[in-house]
Amino acid sequence: MRRLATIDAVRSALDENRNTLAVVTAAFVCACRFEHEAVASLLLERSIALDPELARHIDGSTDPLSFIRSLKKSDVAQAAALGPWKVFVMEQVTRAIPRP
């Protein structure tokens, strides 16, 4: 029940339509970190509406749920500063580098 209230509160805040991409991105990254996938999905939809290039990046290499799940361990400040897509790519590259 509590998660539904959270989703409704986020949906209500988004409906006010006064949110900048930076605000939505910060909220999206926080939702990912706290593993609120439903809230993160809602915020990702709004992020994509504000930044259609993000959708092209995601569609070209992963799916929205995997993208959300990959950001759950990301640095919130870094993701807010660089953007979640760049942080996602950096983490993918880091994982691909063989460790000695």
mmCIF file of the C-alpha atoms, coordinates in Angstrom:
data_MODEL
# 
_entry.id   MODEL 
# 
loop_
_atom_site.group_PDB 
_atom_site.id 
_atom_site.type_symbol 
_atom_site.label_atom_id 
_atom_site.label_alt_id 
_atom_site.label_comp_id 
_atom_site.label_asym_id 
_atom_site.label_entity_id 
_atom_site.label_seq_id 
_atom_site.pdbx_PDB_ins_code 
_atom_site.Cartn_x 
_atom_site.Cartn_y 
_atom_site.Cartn_z 
_atom_site.occupancy 
_atom_site.B_iso_or_equiv 
_atom_site.pdbx_formal_charge 
_atom_site.auth_seq_id 
_atom_site.auth_comp_id 
_atom_site.auth_asym_id 
_atom_site.auth_atom_id 
_atom_site.pdbx_PDB_model_num 
ATOM 1   C CA . MET A 1 1   ? 0.000  0.000  0.000   1.00 0.00 ? 1   MET A CA 1 
ATOM 2   C CA . ARG A 1 2   ? 2.835  2.376  0.837   1.00 0.00 ? 2   ARG A CA 1 
ATOM 3   C CA . ARG A 1 3   ? 4.430  1.933  -2.596  1.00 0.00 ? 3   ARG A CA 1 
ATOM 4   C CA . LEU A 1 4   ? 1.135  2.817  -4.263  1.00 0.00 ? 4   LEU A CA 1 
ATOM 5   C CA . ALA A 1 5   ? 1.003  6.024  -2.229  1.00 0.00 ? 5   ALA A CA 1 
ATOM 6   C CA . THR A 1 6   ? 4.577  6.790  -3.306  1.00 0.00 ? 6   THR A CA 1 
ATOM 7   C CA . ILE A 1 7   ? 3.760  6.185  -6.966  1.00 0.00 ? 7   ILE A CA 1 
ATOM 8   C CA . ASP A 1 8   ? 0.649  8.341  -6.683  1.00 0.00 ? 8   ASP A CA 1 
ATOM 9   C CA . ALA A 1 9   ? 2.653  11.129 -5.058  1.00 0.00 ? 9   ALA A CA 1 
ATOM 10  C CA . VAL A 1 10  ? 5.294  10.987 -7.808  1.00 0.00 ? 10  VAL A CA 1 
ATOM 11  C CA . ARG A 1 11  ? 2.623  10.888 -10.502 1.00 0.00 ? 11  ARG A CA 1 
ATOM 12  C CA . SER A 1 12  ? 0.925  13.895 -8.927  1.00 0.00 ? 12  SER A CA 1 
ATOM 13  C CA . ALA A 1 13  ? 4.189  15.834 -8.774  1.00 0.00 ? 13  ALA A CA 1 
ATOM 14  C CA . LEU A 1 14  ? 4.903  15.003 -12.417 1.00 0.00 ? 14  LEU A CA 1 
ATOM 15  C CA . ASP A 1 15  ? 1.398  16.071 -13.432 1.00 0.00 ? 15  ASP A CA 1 
ATOM 16  C CA . GLU A 1 16  ? 2.197  19.571 -12.232 1.00 0.00 ? 16  GLU A CA 1 
ATOM 17  C CA . ASN A 1 17  ? 4.597  19.589 -15.205 1.00 0.00 ? 17  ASN A CA 1 
ATOM 18  C CA . ARG A 1 18  ? 6.990  22.112 -13.688 1.00 0.00 ? 18  ARG A CA 1 
ATOM 19  C CA . ASN A 1 19  ? 9.860  19.695 -13.338 1.00 0.00 ? 19  ASN A CA 1 
ATOM 20  C CA . THR A 1 20  ? 13.093 20.242 -15.179 1.00 0.00 ? 20  THR A CA 1 
ATOM 21  C CA . LEU A 1 21  ? 15.143 17.413 -16.618 1.00 0.00 ? 21  LEU A CA 1 
ATOM 22  C CA . ALA A 1 22  ? 17.661 17.871 -13.790 1.00 0.00 ? 22  ALA A CA 1 
ATOM 23  C CA . VAL A 1 23  ? 14.974 17.437 -11.122 1.00 0.00 ? 23  VAL A CA 1 
ATOM 24  C CA . VAL A 1 24  ? 13.442 14.403 -12.827 1.00 0.00 ? 24  VAL A CA 1 
ATOM 25  C CA . THR A 1 25  ? 16.895 12.874 -13.356 1.00 0.00 ? 25  THR A CA 1 
ATOM 26  C CA . ALA A 1 26  ? 17.821 13.300 -9.688  1.00 0.00 ? 26  ALA A CA 1 
ATOM 27  C CA . ALA A 1 27  ? 14.536 11.723 -8.601  1.00 0.00 ? 27  ALA A CA 1 
ATOM 28  C CA . PHE A 1 28  ? 14.987 8.905  -11.130 1.00 0.00 ? 28  PHE A CA 1 
ATOM 29  C CA . VAL A 1 29  ? 18.480 8.067  -9.870  1.00 0.00 ? 29  VAL A CA 1 
ATOM 30  C CA . CYS A 1 30  ? 17.263 8.093  -6.259  1.00 0.00 ? 30  CYS A CA 1 
ATOM 31  C CA . ALA A 1 31  ? 14.379 5.775  -7.141  1.00 0.00 ? 31  ALA A CA 1 
ATOM 32  C CA . CYS A 1 32  ? 16.872 3.420  -8.796  1.00 0.00 ? 32  CYS A CA 1 
ATOM 33  C CA . ARG A 1 33  ? 19.169 3.500  -5.767  1.00 0.00 ? 33  ARG A CA 1 
ATOM 34  C CA . PHE A 1 34  ? 16.293 2.683  -3.419  1.00 0.00 ? 34  PHE A CA 1 
ATOM 35  C CA . GLU A 1 35  ? 15.101 -0.068 -5.785  1.00 0.00 ? 35  GLU A CA 1 
ATOM 36  C CA . HIS A 1 36  ? 11.690 1.505  -6.381  1.00 0.00 ? 36  HIS A CA 1 
ATOM 37  C CA . GLU A 1 37  ? 11.377 0.111  -9.888  1.00 0.00 ? 37  GLU A CA 1 
ATOM 38  C CA . ALA A 1 38  ? 7.793  1.261  -10.454 1.00 0.00 ? 38  ALA A CA 1 
ATOM 39  C CA . VAL A 1 39  ? 8.637  4.831  -9.447  1.00 0.00 ? 39  VAL A CA 1 
ATOM 40  C CA . ALA A 1 40  ? 11.857 4.714  -11.451 1.00 0.00 ? 40  ALA A CA 1 
ATOM 41  C CA . SER A 1 41  ? 9.920  3.526  -14.511 1.00 0.00 ? 41  SER A CA 1 
ATOM 42  C CA . LEU A 1 42  ? 7.513  6.419  -14.188 1.00 0.00 ? 42  LEU A CA 1 
ATOM 43  C CA . LEU A 1 43  ? 10.376 8.880  -13.808 1.00 0.00 ? 43  LEU A CA 1 
ATOM 44  C CA . LEU A 1 44  ? 12.241 7.304  -16.717 1.00 0.00 ? 44  LEU A CA 1 
ATOM 45  C CA . GLU A 1 45  ? 9.206  7.861  -18.929 1.00 0.00 ? 45  GLU A CA 1 
ATOM 46  C CA . ARG A 1 46  ? 9.231  11.543 -17.993 1.00 0.00 ? 46  ARG A CA 1 
ATOM 47  C CA . SER A 1 47  ? 12.999 11.757 -18.487 1.00 0.00 ? 47  SER A CA 1 
ATOM 48  C CA . ILE A 1 48  ? 12.578 10.344 -21.969 1.00 0.00 ? 48  ILE A CA 1 
ATOM 49  C CA . ALA A 1 49  ? 9.808  12.840 -22.714 1.00 0.00 ? 49  ALA A CA 1 
ATOM 50  C CA . LEU A 1 50  ? 12.198 15.631 -21.687 1.00 0.00 ? 50  LEU A CA 1 
ATOM 51  C CA . ASP A 1 51  ? 15.235 14.061 -23.382 1.00 0.00 ? 51  ASP A CA 1 
ATOM 52  C CA . PRO A 1 52  ? 14.255 11.849 -26.349 1.00 0.00 ? 52  PRO A CA 1 
ATOM 53  C CA . GLU A 1 53  ? 17.914 11.030 -27.007 1.00 0.00 ? 53  GLU A CA 1 
ATOM 54  C CA . LEU A 1 54  ? 17.904 8.989  -23.797 1.00 0.00 ? 54  LEU A CA 1 
ATOM 55  C CA . ALA A 1 55  ? 15.296 6.676  -25.342 1.00 0.00 ? 55  ALA A CA 1 
ATOM 56  C CA . ARG A 1 56  ? 17.475 6.170  -28.411 1.00 0.00 ? 56  ARG A CA 1 
ATOM 57  C CA . HIS A 1 57  ? 20.442 5.267  -26.202 1.00 0.00 ? 57  HIS A CA 1 
ATOM 58  C CA . ILE A 1 58  ? 18.449 2.802  -24.116 1.00 0.00 ? 58  ILE A CA 1 
ATOM 59  C CA . ASP A 1 59  ? 16.708 1.230  -27.114 1.00 0.00 ? 59  ASP A CA 1 
ATOM 60  C CA . GLY A 1 60  ? 20.063 0.817  -28.827 1.00 0.00 ? 60  GLY A CA 1 
ATOM 61  C CA . SER A 1 61  ? 21.714 -1.195 -26.079 1.00 0.00 ? 61  SER A CA 1 
ATOM 62  C CA . THR A 1 62  ? 19.399 -2.407 -23.319 1.00 0.00 ? 62  THR A CA 1 
ATOM 63  C CA . ASP A 1 63  ? 15.827 -2.333 -22.083 1.00 0.00 ? 63  ASP A CA 1 
ATOM 64  C CA . PRO A 1 64  ? 14.330 0.133  -19.580 1.00 0.00 ? 64  PRO A CA 1 
ATOM 65  C CA . LEU A 1 65  ? 14.145 -2.333 -16.687 1.00 0.00 ? 65  LEU A CA 1 
ATOM 66  C CA . SER A 1 66  ? 17.765 -3.432 -17.098 1.00 0.00 ? 66  SER A CA 1 
ATOM 67  C CA . PHE A 1 67  ? 18.781 0.218  -17.321 1.00 0.00 ? 67  PHE A CA 1 
ATOM 68  C CA . ILE A 1 68  ? 16.942 0.976  -14.072 1.00 0.00 ? 68  ILE A CA 1 
ATOM 69  C CA . ARG A 1 69  ? 18.421 -2.048 -12.305 1.00 0.00 ? 69  ARG A CA 1 
ATOM 70  C CA . SER A 1 70  ? 21.950 -1.182 -13.429 1.00 0.00 ? 70  SER A CA 1 
ATOM 71  C CA . LEU A 1 71  ? 21.713 2.206  -11.742 1.00 0.00 ? 71  LEU A CA 1 
ATOM 72  C CA . LYS A 1 72  ? 20.801 0.896  -8.299  1.00 0.00 ? 72  LYS A CA 1 
ATOM 73  C CA . LYS A 1 73  ? 24.441 0.938  -7.223  1.00 0.00 ? 73  LYS A CA 1 
ATOM 74  C CA . SER A 1 74  ? 25.389 4.150  -8.980  1.00 0.00 ? 74  SER A CA 1 
ATOM 75  C CA . ASP A 1 75  ? 26.658 7.294  -7.319  1.00 0.00 ? 75  ASP A CA 1 
ATOM 76  C CA . VAL A 1 76  ? 23.683 9.672  -7.087  1.00 0.00 ? 76  VAL A CA 1 
ATOM 77  C CA . ALA A 1 77  ? 25.818 12.824 -7.310  1.00 0.00 ? 77  ALA A CA 1 
ATOM 78  C CA . GLN A 1 78  ? 27.747 11.489 -10.282 1.00 0.00 ? 78  GLN A CA 1 
ATOM 79  C CA . ALA A 1 79  ? 24.576 10.415 -12.082 1.00 0.00 ? 79  ALA A CA 1 
ATOM 80  C CA . ALA A 1 80  ? 22.991 13.813 -11.448 1.00 0.00 ? 80  ALA A CA 1 
ATOM 81  C CA . ALA A 1 81  ? 26.094 15.620 -12.722 1.00 0.00 ? 81  ALA A CA 1 
ATOM 82  C CA . LEU A 1 82  ? 26.855 13.434 -15.740 1.00 0.00 ? 82  LEU A CA 1 
ATOM 83  C CA . GLY A 1 83  ? 23.437 12.002 -16.439 1.00 0.00 ? 83  GLY A CA 1 
ATOM 84  C CA . PRO A 1 84  ? 22.278 8.448  -15.896 1.00 0.00 ? 84  PRO A CA 1 
ATOM 85  C CA . TRP A 1 85  ? 23.156 7.326  -19.426 1.00 0.00 ? 85  TRP A CA 1 
ATOM 86  C CA . LYS A 1 86  ? 26.830 8.268  -19.083 1.00 0.00 ? 86  LYS A CA 1 
ATOM 87  C CA . VAL A 1 87  ? 27.025 6.583  -15.682 1.00 0.00 ? 87  VAL A CA 1 
ATOM 88  C CA . PHE A 1 88  ? 25.404 3.465  -17.164 1.00 0.00 ? 88  PHE A CA 1 
ATOM 89  C CA . VAL A 1 89  ? 27.985 3.381  -19.985 1.00 0.00 ? 89  VAL A CA 1 
ATOM 90  C CA . MET A 1 90  ? 30.879 3.968  -17.581 1.00 0.00 ? 90  MET A CA 1 
ATOM 91  C CA . GLU A 1 91  ? 29.722 1.057  -15.420 1.00 0.00 ? 91  GLU A CA 1 
ATOM 92  C CA . GLN A 1 92  ? 29.369 -1.190 -18.469 1.00 0.00 ? 92  GLN A CA 1 
ATOM 93  C CA . VAL A 1 93  ? 32.909 -0.340 -19.579 1.00 0.00 ? 93  VAL A CA 1 
ATOM 94  C CA . THR A 1 94  ? 34.266 -0.894 -16.075 1.00 0.00 ? 94  THR A CA 1 
ATOM 95  C CA . ARG A 1 95  ? 32.636 -4.347 -15.926 1.00 0.00 ? 95  ARG A CA 1 
ATOM 96  C CA . ALA A 1 96  ? 34.049 -5.253 -19.328 1.00 0.00 ? 96  ALA A CA 1 
ATOM 97  C CA . ILE A 1 97  ? 37.661 -4.514 -18.347 1.00 0.00 ? 97  ILE A CA 1 
ATOM 98  C CA . PRO A 1 98  ? 39.399 -7.699 -17.193 1.00 0.00 ? 98  PRO A CA 1 
ATOM 99  C CA . ARG A 1 99  ? 40.732 -7.506 -13.682 1.00 0.00 ? 99  ARG A CA 1 
ATOM 100 C CA . PRO A 1 100 ? 44.159 -8.951 -12.910 1.00 0.00 ? 100 PRO A CA 1 
# 
